[in-house]
Structures are given as structure tokens and as C-alpha cells.
Amino acid sequence: MNGSRPTVHPVEAPPLTEAAGPRVRMKDVQGMPGTPGGLILRLIQFFSAVVSVSYMASTNDFHQATAFCYLVLAVGLQSLWSLSLAALDIYALLVRRSLRNYLVIQFLTIGDGITSTLTFAAACASAGITVLIGSDLRKCAVNHCRTFDVATGMAFLSWFAISPSFLLNFWSLASQ
């Protein structure tokens, strides 16, 4: 049986030269660090976290529920994180620098992941306590239900604003 057998002829890869063209980086997507969209997301995160802390701290009995104390702690951390990264974004925009360094993106991704998880968990816990007080126990006359609702809603808004930042940073980190 004289069947033909496939033959492999190795092909050499062309040498890496600039003649093939320089390597091009992915365009900055709005919402990534160092872009105007990223700055807007950071400012939304900051202002909604500050409003949440302000509303919660304006009551005199938020410390009686652990979930509300956790909310104040989590969105307080969120506001500090967002303010510092907003300052970094402003600096990057003013000096026209790109924040595409691998270590910077890794740091921002980890920080956004931690703060978004803490903020989401605190907002969910506070929403549960708010529903318990308002709907199940019907003690809104004694407690500050509207204030708790606003603080919880603003914490969720802060989480909604940090989620795109985290996802874009994670995507940028994975694509490098």
C-alpha cells in the first residue's frame, strides 16, 4: 500500500522589525483611569458616597444597627478611594499622561474590586435592615426611615458607578 503521507514543511517566522510596523496599544476607552469618562465616574462615586455618609451620620441612632455602621465605614472608605483616584485622574489629564502601566492598573483593579465589594455588601445589608424597620416592624415613626432609604440608595448609586471602573480596569489588566 503506497498511500501518500502528509509532509510538514516548516516555515520560518518573519523577524520582528519596525518594518512590520510598531506595536499599537489599545485606545483608551472612556471610563478607564486617566480619561474624562473615568474622572466623571470617580466624581459620581465620591459624591454619592459622601451623600450616603452625610445622611446616615445626620441621624442620632444609626449606630444601633451594625449594618448601618458597616455602611458608614464602607462608603467612607469608598469616598476616600474615589477622591484620591479622582485627583490622580485630574493629574493624568492635566499632564496628558496615560495610566496604562501594568502595576498601576493592577493596583486600581484590586482597589476597585475591594471597595466595590464592601460597598455592595454594606448597601445590601442596610437595605435589609431598612426593609425590616419600615415594612416588617412598622417602626418608621420612631426611626428615620427616609434618611436610611436615601443613604442606602446613594450607597447603591456609588456601587453602580464603581462597577464600570472595576470592569474596565479588569478588562485592561486582562488584555495586557
SEDREN-562997 format. One record per residue: residue number from 0; z, x, y of N, C-alpha, C in turn. Coordinates in pm, 1 decimal, padded with zeros to 6 digits. Example, Ala and Ser with C-alpha at 12.3 -4.5 7.8 and 13.67 -1.06 7.14 Angstrom:
<pts>
<num 0 nw 00780.0 nu 01319.0 nv -00569.0 caw 00780.0 cau 01230.0 cav -00450.0 cw 00780.0 cu 01320.0 cv -00330.0>
<num 1 nw 00708.0 nu 01285.0 nv -00225.0 caw 00714.0 cau 01367.0 cav -00106.0 cw 00787.0 cu 01290.0 cv 00003.0>
</pts>
This chain:
<pts>
<num 0 nw 00000.0 nu 00084.1 nv -00116.2 caw 00000.0 cau 00000.0 cav 00000.0 cw 00000.0 cu 00088.5 cv 00122.4>
<num 1 nw -00105.4 nu 00084.3 nv 00192.3 caw -00123.6 cau 00166.2 cav 00311.3 cw -00110.3 cu 00081.3 cv 00437.7>
<num 2 nw 00006.5 nu 00027.9 nv 00460.7 caw 00029.1 cau -00050.6 cav 00582.0 cw 00054.1 cu 00040.4 cv 00701.1>
<num 3 nw 00018.5 nu -00007.5 nv 00814.0 caw 00042.3 cau 00073.8 cav 00932.5 cw 00189.0 cu 00064.0 cv 00973.1>
<num 4 nw 00236.5 nu 00171.2 nv 01024.3 caw 00374.7 cau 00175.7 cav 01070.2 cw 00373.8 cu 00197.5 cv 01221.3>
<num 5 nw 00465.8 nu 00129.5 nv 01286.5 caw 00468.4 cau 00146.3 cav 01432.4 cw 00513.4 cu 00287.3 cv 01468.8>
<num 6 nw 00456.0 nu 00335.5 nv 01570.4 caw 00490.3 cau 00468.6 cav 01618.9 cw 00543.6 cu 00456.0 cv 01760.2>
<num 7 nw 00649.4 nu 00526.7 nv 01785.8 caw 00709.9 cau 00523.9 cav 01918.5 cw 00668.7 cu 00650.8 cv 01991.5>
<num 8 nw 00609.5 nu 00631.6 nv 02106.2 caw 00572.1 cau 00744.8 cav 02189.6 cw 00666.1 cu 00746.1 cv 02308.6>
<num 9 nw 00753.4 nu 00843.9 nv 02317.8 caw 00848.9 cau 00846.1 cav 02430.1 cw 00777.6 cu 00864.1 cv 02563.7>
<num 10 nw 00827.4 nu 00794.2 nv 02659.8 caw 00773.4 cau 00802.2 cav 02795.0 cw 00882.8 cu 00860.4 cv 02882.5>
<num 11 nw 00847.6 nu 00960.8 nv 02959.3 caw 00945.7 cau 01022.5 cav 03047.0 cw 00967.2 cu 00935.9 cv 03170.0>
<num 12 nw 01091.5 nu 00932.0 nv 03211.8 caw 01125.2 cau 00858.6 cav 03333.6 cw 01079.2 cu 00939.8 cv 03453.0>
<num 13 nw 01028.8 nu 00874.3 nv 03555.7 caw 00986.0 cau 00949.3 cav 03673.6 cw 01107.3 cu 01012.8 cv 03741.3>
<num 14 nw 01090.3 nu 01128.0 nv 03800.6 caw 01203.2 cau 01193.3 cav 03867.8 cw 01248.8 cu 01110.9 cv 03987.9>
<num 15 nw 01378.4 nu 01115.9 nv 04012.3 caw 01434.3 cau 01044.2 cav 04126.7 cw 01408.5 cu 01124.4 cv 04253.0>
<num 16 nw 01319.1 nu 01077.7 nv 04331.8 caw 01286.8 cau 01142.9 cav 04458.5 cw 01287.4 cu 01038.5 cv 04568.1>
<num 17 nw 01283.8 nu 01086.0 nv 04687.0 caw 01276.8 cau 00995.4 cav 04801.7 cw 01139.0 cu 00933.6 cv 04814.2>
<num 18 nw 01043.1 nu 00985.2 nv 04738.0 caw 00908.3 cau 00929.3 cav 04742.8 cw 00907.5 cu 00787.2 cv 04688.2>
<num 19 nw 00999.5 nu 00762.0 nv 04596.0 caw 01008.9 cau 00627.7 cav 04539.9 cw 01073.6 cu 00531.8 cv 04638.9>
<num 20 nw 01133.5 nu 00586.3 nv 04741.7 caw 01197.3 cau 00503.2 cav 04843.4 cw 01347.4 cu 00520.3 cv 04836.4>
<num 21 nw 01412.7 nu 00513.2 nv 04948.7 caw 01557.6 cau 00527.6 cav 04949.4 cw 01623.0 cu 00404.7 cv 04887.1>
<num 22 nw 01742.4 nu 00426.7 nv 04836.3 caw 01817.0 cau 00314.3 cav 04780.0 cw 01860.8 cu 00222.2 cv 04892.9>
<num 23 nw 01845.7 nu 00095.0 nv 04872.0 caw 01877.6 cau -00002.6 cav 04974.6 cw 01998.8 cu -00081.5 cv 04929.2>
<num 24 nw 02093.9 nu -00098.3 nv 05018.8 caw 02211.8 cau -00176.4 cav 04988.3 cw 02185.0 cu -00323.7 cv 05014.6>
<num 25 nw 02264.9 nu -00405.4 nv 04948.9 caw 02256.1 cau -00548.4 cav 04966.7 cw 02291.8 cu -00583.4 cv 05111.5>
<num 26 nw 02224.0 nu -00680.4 nv 05167.2 caw 02253.3 cau -00723.1 cav 05302.9 cw 02394.9 cu -00778.9 cv 05309.5>
<num 27 nw 02456.5 nu -00764.5 nv 05425.3 caw 02588.2 cau -00822.6 cav 05444.8 cw 02575.0 cu -00973.9 cv 05453.1>
<num 28 nw 02643.2 nu -01041.8 nv 05366.9 caw 02644.0 cau -01187.5 cav 05365.6 cw 02752.9 cu -01233.7 cv 05461.3>
<num 29 nw 02723.3 nu -01336.4 nv 05540.9 caw 02823.3 cau -01388.0 cav 05632.7 cw 02943.9 cu -01437.2 cv 05554.4>
<num 30 nw 03060.8 nu -01392.1 nv 05593.5 caw 03184.0 cau -01423.3 cav 05523.3 cw 03245.6 cu -01299.0 cv 05461.2>
<num 31 nw 03162.9 nu -01194.8 nv 05447.0 caw 03215.1 cau -01068.3 cav 05395.5 cw 03290.7 cu -00996.6 cv 05506.5>
<num 32 nw 03376.9 nu -00903.1 nv 05471.0 caw 03450.0 cau -00829.1 cav 05574.1 cw 03356.1 cu -00753.1 cv 05666.9>
<num 33 nw 03389.2 nu -00753.7 nv 05795.0 caw 03308.6 cau -00682.6 cav 05892.4 cw 03191.4 cu -00761.6 cv 05946.7>
<num 34 nw 03183.5 nu -00890.4 nv 05913.8 caw 03077.2 cau -00976.5 cav 05966.1 cw 03140.0 cu -01083.5 cv 06055.7>
<num 35 nw 03062.4 nu -01144.1 nv 06144.1 caw 03118.1 cau -01252.4 cav 06226.1 cw 03170.0 cu -01369.8 cv 06141.9>
<num 36 nw 03100.9 nu -01400.4 nv 06032.7 caw 03148.7 cau -01507.0 cav 05944.2 cw 03281.6 cu -01472.7 cv 05879.7>
<num 37 nw 03299.3 nu -01346.3 nv 05843.5 caw 03426.1 cau -01301.4 cav 05786.7 cw 03538.9 cu -01312.6 cv 05887.7>
<num 38 nw 03508.3 nu -01279.6 nv 06013.8 caw 03609.0 cau -01291.9 cav 06118.9 cw 03648.2 cu -01438.1 cv 06139.9>
<num 39 nw 03551.1 nu -01526.8 nv 06137.3 caw 03580.7 cau -01669.6 cav 06154.5 cw 03668.4 cu -01720.1 cv 06039.9>
<num 40 nw 03635.5 nu -01680.2 nv 05916.4 caw 03719.3 cau -01720.6 cav 05802.7 cw 03861.3 cu -01667.9 cv 05818.0>
<num 41 nw 03877.4 nu -01544.5 nv 05860.8 caw 04011.4 cau -01486.0 cav 05878.4 cw 04089.0 cu -01558.4 cv 05987.1>
<num 42 nw 04021.0 nu -01595.4 nv 06095.3 caw 04090.3 cau -01667.3 cav 06202.3 cw 04131.7 cu -01807.8 cv 06158.4>
<num 43 nw 04047.6 nu -01874.3 nv 06079.8 caw 04084.6 cau -02005.7 cav 06026.4 cw 04205.3 cu -01992.0 cv 05933.9>
<num 44 nw 04203.7 nu -01889.8 nv 05849.2 caw 04317.7 cau -01865.0 cav 05760.3 cw 04444.5 cu -01843.1 cv 05841.9>
<num 45 nw 04434.4 nu -01760.3 nv 05943.3 caw 04551.4 cau -01727.0 cav 06023.8 cw 04606.0 cu -01848.7 cv 06096.9>
<num 46 nw 04520.7 nu -01920.7 nv 06168.2 caw 04569.6 cau -02033.2 cav 06247.6 cw 04624.3 cu -02146.5 cv 06160.7>
<num 47 nw 04560.3 nu -02175.6 nv 06048.2 caw 04613.6 cau -02281.1 cav 05962.5 cw 04745.4 cu -02238.2 cv 05898.1>
<num 48 nw 04760.9 nu -02110.8 nv 05865.1 caw 04887.9 cau -02063.2 cav 05810.0 cw 04998.4 cu -02067.4 cv 05915.3>
<num 49 nw 04965.8 nu -02031.4 nv 06038.6 caw 05065.5 cau -02034.6 cav 06145.9 cw 05108.0 cu -02178.2 cv 06175.6>
<num 50 nw 05012.6 nu -02269.8 nv 06176.0 caw 05047.1 cau -02410.6 cav 06199.4 cw 05135.3 cu -02462.8 cv 06085.6>
<num 51 nw 05104.4 nu -02423.8 nv 05963.2 caw 05185.5 cau -02466.4 cav 05848.9 cw 05328.2 cu -02415.6 cv 05860.8>
<num 52 nw 05344.4 nu -02287.5 nv 05892.1 caw 05478.5 cau -02231.0 cav 05908.1 cw 05550.8 cu -02297.5 cv 06025.3>
<num 53 nw 05479.9 nu -02320.6 nv 06134.1 caw 05542.3 cau -02380.5 cav 06252.4 cw 05592.5 cu -02521.9 cv 06224.3>
<num 54 nw 05509.8 nu -02600.9 nv 06158.8 caw 05552.6 cau -02737.4 cav 06127.4 cw 05670.1 cu -02738.0 cv 06030.4>
<num 55 nw 05665.0 nu -02653.1 nv 05930.6 caw 05772.9 cau -02650.9 cav 05833.1 cw 05901.9 cu -02599.0 cv 05895.6>
<num 56 nw 05891.3 nu -02497.6 nv 05979.6 caw 06010.6 cau -02441.3 cav 06042.5 cw 06067.1 cu -02531.8 cv 06151.7>
<num 57 nw 05987.9 nu -02628.6 nv 06199.6 caw 06037.6 cau -02719.3 cav 06303.3 cw 06136.6 cu -02821.4 cv 06248.4>
<num 58 nw 06141.6 nu -02835.9 nv 06117.1 caw 06240.0 cau -02926.6 cav 06058.2 cw 06368.1 cu -02850.1 cv 06031.1>
<num 59 nw 06477.3 nu -02921.9 nv 06026.5 caw 06604.3 cau -02855.3 cav 06001.7 cw 06646.4 cu -02861.1 cv 05854.7>
<num 60 nw 06568.9 nu -02928.7 nv 05771.5 caw 06610.6 cau -02942.3 cav 05631.7 cw 06505.8 cu -02894.8 cv 05531.2>
<num 61 nw 06411.4 nu -02810.3 nv 05574.5 caw 06311.5 cau -02762.6 cav 05478.8 cw 06373.9 cu -02668.9 cv 05376.3>
<num 62 nw 06483.2 nu -02602.3 nv 05413.7 caw 06544.8 cau -02506.7 cav 05322.6 cw 06615.9 cu -02571.2 cv 05204.3>
<num 63 nw 06626.6 nu -02704.3 nv 05203.7 caw 06692.8 cau -02772.6 cav 05092.9 cw 06604.5 cu -02782.9 cv 04969.2>
<num 64 nw 06475.5 nu -02768.1 nv 04984.3 caw 06382.6 cau -02770.6 cav 04870.5 cw 06322.6 cu -02630.9 cv 04852.5>
<num 65 nw 06333.4 nu -02580.1 nv 04731.3 caw 06283.9 cau -02445.8 cav 04703.1 cw 06133.6 cu -02436.0 cv 04726.3>
<num 66 nw 06060.4 nu -02542.1 nv 04696.4 caw 05915.3 cau -02539.7 cav 04715.1 cw 05878.9 cu -02522.7 cv 04861.9>
<num 67 nw 05955.6 nu -02582.4 nv 04951.6 caw 05927.7 cau -02567.6 cav 05094.3 cw 05960.8 cu -02426.5 cv 05143.0>
<num 68 nw 06067.8 nu -02368.0 nv 05089.8 caw 06099.1 cau -02227.7 cav 05123.2 cw 05989.0 cu -02135.6 cv 05072.9>
<num 69 nw 05938.3 nu -02163.6 nv 04954.5 caw 05829.3 cau -02085.4 cav 04898.4 cw 05703.1 cu -02101.4 cv 04982.8>
<num 70 nw 05680.0 nu -02221.8 nv 05034.1 caw 05564.4 cau -02244.1 cav 05120.9 cw 05575.3 cu -02161.4 cv 05248.1>
<num 71 nw 05691.5 nu -02160.2 nv 05308.9 caw 05710.5 cau -02082.1 cav 05431.3 cw 05688.2 cu -01934.0 cv 05402.9>
<num 72 nw 05739.6 nu -01885.7 nv 05293.0 caw 05721.5 cau -01745.3 cav 05256.9 cw 05574.4 cu -01712.8 cv 05229.5>
<num 73 nw 05508.1 nu -01797.9 nv 05151.5 caw 05368.6 cau -01770.8 cav 05112.3 cw 05273.9 cu -01777.9 cv 05230.7>
<num 74 nw 05285.1 nu -01880.9 nv 05314.4 caw 05192.4 cau -01889.6 cav 05427.6 cw 05231.5 cu -01792.3 cv 05538.4>
<num 75 nw 05358.1 nu -01750.8 nv 05542.4 caw 05395.4 cau -01642.8 cav 05633.8 cw 05326.3 cu -01513.2 cv 05595.2>
<num 76 nw 05326.5 nu -01482.1 nv 05465.9 caw 05254.5 cau -01365.2 cav 05416.3 cw 05104.6 cu -01380.4 cv 05440.2>
<num 77 nw 05052.5 nu -01501.1 nv 05418.6 caw 04911.1 cau -01528.0 cav 05441.6 cw 04873.3 cu -01505.5 cv 05587.3>
<num 78 nw 04958.6 nu -01547.6 nv 05678.6 caw 04926.8 cau -01530.0 cav 05820.1 cw 04926.9 cu -01382.3 cv 05858.3>
<num 79 nw 05021.0 nu -01304.1 nv 05807.3 caw 05022.5 cau -01160.4 cav 05836.6 cw 04900.2 cu -01090.3 cv 05778.1>
<num 80 nw 04864.5 nu -01125.9 nv 05654.3 caw 04748.0 cau -01066.4 cav 05588.8 cw 04620.0 cu -01100.8 cv 05665.5>
<num 81 nw 04604.8 nu -01226.9 nv 05701.3 caw 04483.0 cau -01270.5 cav 05770.8 cw 04473.4 cu -01211.1 cv 05910.3>
<num 82 nw 04586.7 nu -01199.3 nv 05979.5 caw 04584.4 cau -01140.2 cav 06113.2 cw 04545.9 cu -00993.0 cv 06107.0>
<num 83 nw 04599.7 nu -00920.5 nv 06011.3 caw 04565.5 cau -00778.5 cav 06000.9 cw 04418.3 cu -00759.6 cv 05963.5>
<num 84 nw 04366.2 nu -00844.1 nv 05876.1 caw 04225.1 cau -00831.3 cav 05839.6 cw 04132.7 cu -00882.8 cv 05949.4>
<num 85 nw 04179.4 nu -00977.1 nv 06029.7 caw 04100.3 cau -01019.0 cav 06145.5 cw 04089.3 cu -00904.0 cv 06245.0>
<num 86 nw 04198.2 nu -00830.1 nv 06263.7 caw 04193.3 cau -00712.5 cav 06351.6 cw 04097.9 cu -00607.4 cv 06295.3>
<num 87 nw 04098.6 nu -00589.2 nv 06163.9 caw 04006.0 cau -00495.4 cav 06100.3 cw 03861.5 cu -00541.0 cv 06118.0>
<num 88 nw 03836.9 nu -00671.2 nv 06105.0 caw 03702.0 cau -00724.8 cav 06126.4 cw 03657.0 cu -00705.5 cv 06271.6>
<num 89 nw 03746.5 nu -00728.7 nv 06365.4 caw 03712.3 cau -00709.2 cav 06507.0 cw 03676.8 cu -00563.7 cv 06532.4>
<num 90 nw 03755.3 nu -00472.8 nv 06476.2 caw 03725.3 cau -00330.3 cav 06491.8 cw 03588.8 cu -00296.2 cv 06432.0>
<num 91 nw 03562.3 nu -00345.9 nv 06312.0 caw 03434.4 cau -00316.6 cav 06246.1 cw 03317.1 cu -00372.9 cv 06325.0>
<num 92 nw 03335.2 nu -00488.2 nv 06385.3 caw 03226.9 cau -00546.6 cav 06465.5 cw 03206.6 cu -00471.1 cv 06597.0>
<num 93 nw 03314.8 nu -00424.6 nv 06656.9 caw 03302.1 cau -00354.0 cav 06784.0 cw 03236.6 cu -00216.7 cv 06768.1>
<num 94 nw 03269.6 nu -00146.2 nv 06662.1 caw 03211.4 cau -00012.7 cav 06643.3 cw 03090.5 cu -00016.1 cv 06551.0>
<num 95 nw 03052.2 nu -00136.2 nv 06509.5 caw 02934.1 cau -00156.5 cav 06423.7 cw 02942.2 cu -00075.7 cv 06295.0>
<num 96 nw 03057.7 nu -00086.4 nv 06230.0 caw 03078.3 cau -00018.5 cav 06102.4 cw 03075.0 cu -00121.5 cv 05991.2>
<num 97 nw 03027.3 nu -00079.3 nv 05877.1 caw 03023.8 cau -00165.6 cav 05760.4 cw 03148.2 cu -00139.0 cv 05675.9>
<num 98 nw 03207.4 nu -00243.1 nv 05626.9 caw 03324.9 cau -00229.6 cav 05541.2 cw 03283.4 cu -00239.8 cv 05394.5>
<num 99 nw 03182.6 nu -00163.7 nv 05355.1 caw 03129.2 cau -00172.6 cav 05220.1 cw 03177.4 cu -00058.7 cv 05131.0>
<num 100 nw 03281.2 nu 00012.3 nv 05170.4 caw 03338.2 cau 00117.2 cav 05088.6 cw 03403.9 cu 00055.0 cv 04965.4>
<num 101 nw 03387.1 nu 00119.6 nv 04850.3 caw 03437.3 cau 00063.2 cav 04724.8 cw 03589.1 cu 00044.3 cv 04728.7>
<num 102 nw 03662.2 nu 00142.7 nv 04779.6 caw 03807.8 cau 00132.2 cav 04782.7 cw 03854.5 cu 00024.4 cv 04880.2>
<num 103 nw 03785.0 nu 00010.7 nv 04992.2 caw 03820.7 cau -00093.5 cav 05089.2 cw 03796.7 cu -00231.7 cv 05029.1>
<num 104 nw 03682.1 nu -00250.7 nv 04966.5 caw 03651.0 cau -00379.5 cav 04904.0 cw 03749.6 cu -00410.0 cv 04791.6>
<num 105 nw 03786.7 nu -00308.2 nv 04714.6 caw 03882.9 cau -00328.4 cav 04606.4 cw 04018.9 cu -00370.7 cv 04663.0>
<num 106 nw 04062.7 nu -00304.9 nv 04769.0 caw 04189.4 cau -00339.9 cav 04833.2 cw 04186.7 cu -00482.2 cv 04887.7>
<num 107 nw 04077.0 nu -00518.8 nv 04955.5 caw 04065.3 cau -00653.1 cav 05011.5 cw 04058.0 cu -00759.2 cv 04903.1>
<num 108 nw 03990.2 nu -00729.1 nv 04792.8 caw 03979.4 cau -00825.2 cav 04683.0 cw 04115.4 cu -00850.2 cv 04619.7>
<num 109 nw 04189.4 nu -00744.8 nv 04594.7 caw 04322.0 cau -00761.4 cav 04533.9 cw 04415.0 cu -00835.2 cv 04629.1>
<num 110 nw 04414.0 nu -00797.9 nv 04756.6 caw 04499.2 cau -00865.0 cav 04854.8 cw 04464.0 cu -01011.9 cv 04872.1>
<num 111 nw 04334.4 nu -01041.7 nv 04880.9 caw 04292.4 cau -01181.8 cav 04892.2 cw 04328.3 cu -01260.7 cv 04767.0>
<num 112 nw 04314.5 nu -01198.8 nv 04650.5 caw 04349.6 cau -01267.2 cav 04525.5 cw 04497.6 cu -01300.9 cv 04518.7>
<num 113 nw 04581.0 nu -01205.7 nv 04557.4 caw 04726.1 cau -01229.2 cav 04553.6 cw 04766.5 cu -01334.6 cv 04655.4>
<num 114 nw 04721.3 nu -01320.0 nv 04779.2 caw 04763.5 cau -01415.6 cav 04881.9 cw 04706.0 cu -01555.1 cv 04858.3>
<num 115 nw 04584.2 nu -01563.4 nv 04805.6 caw 04528.4 cau -01696.6 cav 04778.7 cw 04602.3 cu -01764.7 cv 04664.7>
<num 116 nw 04640.7 nu -01688.9 nv 04563.7 caw 04716.8 cau -01747.3 cav 04452.9 cw 04853.8 cu -01794.9 cv 04499.9>
<num 117 nw 04920.9 nu -01713.0 nv 04579.4 caw 05052.1 cau -01752.6 cav 04631.3 cw 05042.6 cu -01874.9 cv 04721.2>
<num 118 nw 04942.8 nu -01877.5 nv 04807.9 caw 04926.9 cau -01990.6 cav 04899.3 cw 04894.1 cu -02118.5 cv 04823.9>
<num 119 nw 04805.6 nu -02108.8 nv 04725.7 caw 04769.7 cau -02228.2 cav 04648.8 cw 04889.0 cu -02281.1 cv 04568.2>
<num 120 nw 04962.9 nu -02191.3 nv 04506.0 caw 05079.8 cau -02234.2 cav 04429.0 cw 05184.7 cu -02297.9 cv 04518.8>
<num 121 nw 05208.2 nu -02239.6 nv 04635.1 caw 05306.4 cau -02295.6 cav 04727.8 cw 05261.3 cu -02430.4 cv 04781.6>
<num 122 nw 05132.4 nu -02443.6 nv 04811.8 caw 05082.1 cau -02571.5 cav 04862.6 cw 05091.3 cu -02679.7 cv 04755.4>
<num 123 nw 05060.8 nu -02645.2 nv 04631.9 caw 05071.6 cau -02743.7 cav 04523.2 cw 05216.5 cu -02784.8 cv 04500.0>
<num 124 nw 05307.3 nu -02688.5 nv 04501.2 caw 05448.8 cau -02720.6 cav 04481.5 cw 05501.1 cu -02808.1 cv 04595.3>
<num 125 nw 05462.6 nu -02775.3 nv 04717.2 caw 05506.2 cau -02855.1 cav 04831.4 cw 05445.0 cu -02994.2 cv 04829.9>
<num 126 nw 05321.5 nu -03005.0 nv 04786.1 caw 05259.8 cau -03137.3 cav 04774.4 cw 05334.2 cu -03221.5 cv 04671.4>
<num 127 nw 05375.7 nu -03159.7 nv 04562.2 caw 05451.7 cau -03233.0 cav 04461.1 cw 05584.5 cu -03283.0 cv 04515.1>
<num 128 nw 05655.0 nu -03199.7 nv 04589.2 caw 05783.0 cau -03241.8 cav 04647.4 cw 05761.0 cu -03347.9 cv 04754.8>
<num 129 nw 05655.8 nu -03334.3 nv 04831.4 caw 05625.8 cau -03433.2 cav 04935.3 cw 05596.4 cu -03568.7 cv 04873.8>
<num 130 nw 05520.5 nu -03571.1 nv 04765.2 caw 05492.4 cau -03697.4 cav 04696.7 cw 05620.5 cu -03753.8 cv 04636.0>
<num 131 nw 05703.3 nu -03667.1 nv 04580.8 caw 05830.4 cau -03712.3 cav 04523.8 cw 05917.3 cu -03777.7 cv 04630.3>
<num 132 nw 05931.2 nu -03713.9 nv 04744.3 caw 06015.7 cau -03768.2 cav 04851.0 cw 05956.9 cu -03896.7 cv 04908.4>
<num 133 nw 05826.4 nu -03895.1 nv 04934.9 caw 05764.4 cau -04008.8 cav 05003.0 cw 05735.8 cu -04127.0 cv 04914.1>
<num 134 nw 05673.6 nu -04103.7 nv 04799.2 caw 05628.4 cau -04215.3 cav 04716.4 cw 05728.7 cu -04255.7 cv 04609.9>
<num 135 nw 05788.5 nu -04158.8 nv 04545.1 caw 05876.2 cau -04191.9 cav 04433.4 cw 06017.7 cu -04228.0 cv 04477.4>
<num 136 nw 06077.2 nu -04146.9 nv 04563.1 caw 06214.3 cau -04173.0 cav 04607.4 cw 06220.6 cu -04263.7 cv 04729.7>
<num 137 nw 06110.4 nu -04274.9 nv 04800.6 caw 06101.3 cau -04355.7 cav 04922.6 cw 06212.6 cu -04322.3 cv 05023.2>
<num 138 nw 06225.0 nu -04191.7 nv 05051.7 caw 06326.2 cau -04146.6 cav 05146.6 cw 06262.9 cu -04082.6 cv 05269.1>
<num 139 nw 06152.7 nu -04137.6 nv 05314.4 caw 06086.7 cau -04082.6 cav 05432.1 cw 06164.9 cu -04111.6 cv 05559.2>
<num 140 nw 06244.5 nu -04213.6 nv 05557.9 caw 06324.1 cau -04244.3 cav 05676.0 cw 06427.6 cu -04134.3 cv 05700.1>
<num 141 nw 06476.6 nu -04074.1 nv 05593.3 caw 06577.6 cau -03969.0 cav 05603.9 cw 06512.0 cu -03832.6 cv 05625.8>
<num 142 nw 06398.8 nu -03809.5 nv 05561.5 caw 06331.1 cau -03679.2 cav 05567.1 cw 06214.3 cu -03681.1 cv 05664.4>
<num 143 nw 06153.7 nu -03567.4 nv 05682.5 caw 06041.4 cau -03550.4 cav 05773.6 cw 05911.4 cu -03550.3 cv 05693.7>
<num 144 nw 05874.2 nu -03662.4 nv 05639.4 caw 05758.7 cau -03668.6 cav 05550.1 cw 05628.6 cu -03629.9 cv 05620.5>
<num 145 nw 05606.3 nu -03678.1 nv 05740.8 caw 05481.9 cau -03647.2 cav 05812.0 cw 05472.4 cu -03496.9 cv 05840.8>
<num 146 nw 05582.5 nu -03438.8 nv 05879.1 caw 05583.1 cau -03295.2 cav 05906.8 cw 05555.1 cu -03216.3 cv 05780.3>
<num 147 nw 05616.8 nu -03257.4 nv 05669.1 caw 05591.7 cau -03190.2 cav 05541.8 cw 05445.9 cu -03207.8 cv 05498.7>
<num 148 nw 05390.2 nu -03327.7 nv 05523.4 caw 05249.8 cau -03352.3 cav 05489.7 cw 05155.7 cu -03261.3 cv 05569.1>
<num 149 nw 05181.6 nu -03248.4 nv 05698.1 caw 05096.5 cau -03163.7 cav 05782.1 cw 05107.5 cu -03017.9 cv 05739.3>
<num 150 nw 05229.5 nu -02971.6 nv 05713.5 caw 05248.7 cau -02832.2 cav 05672.6 cw 05179.8 cu -02804.3 cv 05539.7>
<num 151 nw 05188.6 nu -02898.1 nv 05447.2 caw 05123.1 cau -02880.7 cav 05317.4 cw 04971.6 cu -02885.7 cv 05331.7>
<num 152 nw 04923.1 nu -02976.9 nv 05412.1 caw 04778.5 cau -02986.0 cav 05434.2 cw 04722.2 cu -02860.9 cv 05499.7>
<num 153 nw 04793.9 nu -02805.2 nv 05594.9 caw 04747.8 cau -02682.3 cav 05659.1 cw 04753.0 cu -02563.8 cv 05562.7>
<num 154 nw 04848.7 nu -02564.2 nv 05470.1 caw 04852.3 cau -02458.7 cav 05367.8 cw 04730.2 cu -02470.2 cv 05276.5>
<num 155 nw 04692.7 nu -02592.4 nv 05241.2 caw 04570.5 cau -02610.5 cav 05162.3 cw 04446.7 cu -02567.1 cv 05241.5>
<num 156 nw 04442.8 nu -02596.0 nv 05370.6 caw 04330.7 cau -02552.3 cav 05453.3 cw 04322.7 cu -02399.9 cv 05457.5>
<num 157 nw 04437.4 nu -02335.8 nv 05466.3 caw 04439.9 cau -02189.6 cav 05463.3 cw 04387.0 cu -02138.1 cv 05329.8>
<num 158 nw 04422.7 nu -02204.4 nv 05221.8 caw 04372.3 cau -02163.7 cav 05090.5 cw 04221.1 cu -02187.2 cv 05079.8>
<num 159 nw 04173.3 nu -02299.2 nv 05134.5 caw 04028.7 cau -02325.2 cav 05133.2 cw 03952.6 cu -02218.8 cv 05211.8>
<num 160 nw 04014.0 nu -02164.4 nv 05315.9 caw 03946.9 cau -02062.0 cav 05395.5 cw 03953.2 cu -01924.1 cv 05330.2>
<num 161 nw 04057.7 nu -01897.3 nv 05251.8 caw 04066.7 cau -01765.1 cav 05189.2 cw 03985.7 cu -01759.0 cv 05059.7>
<num 162 nw 03958.0 nu -01870.5 nv 04998.6 caw 03881.1 cau -01869.1 cav 04873.4 cw 03741.3 cu -01809.8 cv 04889.3>
<num 163 nw 03663.0 nu -01846.9 nv 04992.3 caw 03533.0 cau -01780.4 cav 05007.6 cw 03546.0 cu -01631.1 cv 05034.3>
<num 164 nw 03647.9 nu -01591.3 nv 05109.0 caw 03668.5 cau -01448.9 cav 05134.6 cw 03693.2 cu -01374.2 cv 05004.3>
<num 165 nw 03778.3 nu -01430.8 nv 04920.5 caw 03807.0 cau -01366.9 cav 04792.0 cw 03682.6 cu -01361.8 cv 04704.1>
<num 166 nw 03611.4 nu -01472.4 nv 04695.4 caw 03493.6 cau -01475.5 cav 04608.5 cw 03383.7 cu -01380.2 cv 04656.1>
<num 167 nw 03361.8 nu -01371.8 nv 04786.6 caw 03260.8 cau -01279.3 cav 04838.8 cw 03302.2 cu -01134.1 cv 04817.8>
<num 168 nw 03429.9 nu -01105.1 nv 04836.4 caw 03477.4 cau -00969.0 cav 04811.0 cw 03465.6 cu -00934.0 cv 04663.2>
<num 169 nw 03499.9 nu -01028.3 nv 04577.4 caw 03490.5 cau -01004.4 cav 04433.8 cw 03345.2 cu -00984.2 cv 04391.7>
<num 170 nw 03256.0 nu -01063.6 nv 04447.9 caw 03113.5 cau -01050.5 cav 04417.8 cw 03061.4 cu -00915.1 cv 04464.5>
<num 171 nw 03103.7 nu -00873.5 nv 04585.0 caw 03061.7 cau -00744.3 cav 04636.9 cw 03117.2 cu -00631.0 cv 04551.0>
<num 172 nw 03239.4 nu -00645.9 nv 04505.6 caw 03300.1 cau -00544.6 cav 04420.3 cw 03228.4 cu -00535.4 cv 04287.4>
<num 173 nw 03192.2 nu -00649.2 nv 04232.7 caw 03122.2 cau -00650.6 cav 04102.5 cw 02980.3 cu -00599.1 cv 04113.3>
<num 174 nw 02918.1 nu -00610.6 nv 04230.6 caw 02778.1 cau -00568.9 cav 04244.1 cw 02762.9 cu -00420.6 cv 04279.1>
<num 175 nw 02872.9 nu -00351.4 nv 04299.8 caw 02863.3 cau -00208.1 cav 04334.1 cw 02858.1 cu -00122.9 cv 04210.2>
</pts>
